[in-house]
Amino acid sequence: MSTTALDVDSGERAPPSEQGVLAAEQIDLSTALKVSEEIYRKLTESEAKFRRLMDCNIVGISVWDLDGRVLEANEMFLRIVGYESDDLISGRLRWTDFASSQGPDRSTQDMVALLQGGG
C-alpha cells in the first residue's frame, strides 16, 4: 500500500520529490512535540520540588528581580532579614536594603559583578 503526503498549507498531494521532505518534517515536529512535553513535565516537577522546599521553611528562600524588588519570600527568609509578610506584599521589601553591610550601592555593584561572572 502506497501513501502520499499532503501539503499541509494547500491540502493537495505533494509531488513525489517532496513527499520525503514532508514526512521528515512531520517526524521532526512529532519529535519536537515529545521533547517539549518532556521539558514541560520536568519543569513542572522541578517547580513543585522548589515550592515544597520554600513552603517547609527550613531555609530562607526569596525570589527577586534585578531592580531590587523581592517578589516572593518564605517565612524563614522574612524572619532572617527582620521583615514581615506585609512588607513583602506591599512591595517595601528590597534585597538592596539588606544584602550588603556596606549599603545598597555596594549591593548593586556586587550583583552586577556576580552576574558578569566576577562573583
N, C-alpha and C positions, 0 to 999 in steps of 0.2 A: 504494500500500500504506500503510495507516494503522497506526501503532503507538500503544500506550497505555503510560503509565508505571505501574510498580508502586510501591505504597507500601512503602518499604524495611522499615519496622517490622512491618507486618502481612502483607506478601506479597500483598496484594489490589490490584486495579487501582484507581488513584486516579481520582477524579471528573475529568471533562474540565477543570473550572475549576482544578484543582490540578496538572494534568499539566505545564503550562508552568513552574510553580514548581519541580517536581521535576526537570525537565530542566535548568533553570538551576542548581539545587543540584548536580546531577551534573557540570555543566561547571565550576562553581566548585571542586568537590572535585578534579576532574581537573587544573585549572589549579594549585590549591594543591599537589597532589602533584608536579607538574612543577617548580614553583618550589622546593619543599622539596628535591627531588632535586638541583637545580642548586646550591642553597645548600650542601648536604652535599658535593657534588663540589668546589666552590670551597674550602670549609673544609678538606677532605682535602688538596687541593693546597697550600693555604697552610701547613698543619701540616707537610707534607713539606718544603717550602722552608725553614721555620723550623728543622726538625730537621737538615737538611743544613748550614745556616749554623752552628748550635750545634755540630755534630759536627766541623766543619772547624777549629775552634779558632783562627781568625784574629782573632776578637774575643772578649772575655769576656762571657758571657751567663749570666744567672741568672733563675730564676722563683721568686718568693717570695710570702708572704701578708702581710696587714696586721698579724699578730701578731709579725712579725719573722723567722719561720722561712724559710730558704732551702730551697725544695722541690727545685729542680734547678739545677745549675750545670755548665758545661763546664770542661775542664781549664784553659783560658786564664784564666777568671774565678778559679778557685781559686788559680792562680799569682799573679795580680794582687793578690789580697787576703791571700795568705800562708797559705792553708789547704790541706788535703789532702782527698781523696775520703772518707777515713774520717770526717772531721769532718762532711761533708755527710750521709753515710749514718747516722751516729749521732744526727743532729739538733742537733749543737753549733753549727752554722753559722747565724748570725743576722745579717741585714743591719743591725740596730740596733747591732751591735758595731763595725762599720767604716764606716758610711755618713756619719758626721759626725765631724770632728775635735774637736767640742765635746761629745761624749758621746752615749750612747743617748737621753737625754731630749730633746736638741736634734734628733736624727734623727727621732724620733716627731713632734715639733712641726712639723718641716719637711715630713714626709709628710702630715700632716693638712692643712697649708696647701696643699700641692700638689694633694691630692685635692679640696679645696674650690675649686680654681681660682685660688688665690693665688700658686702657684709661688714 
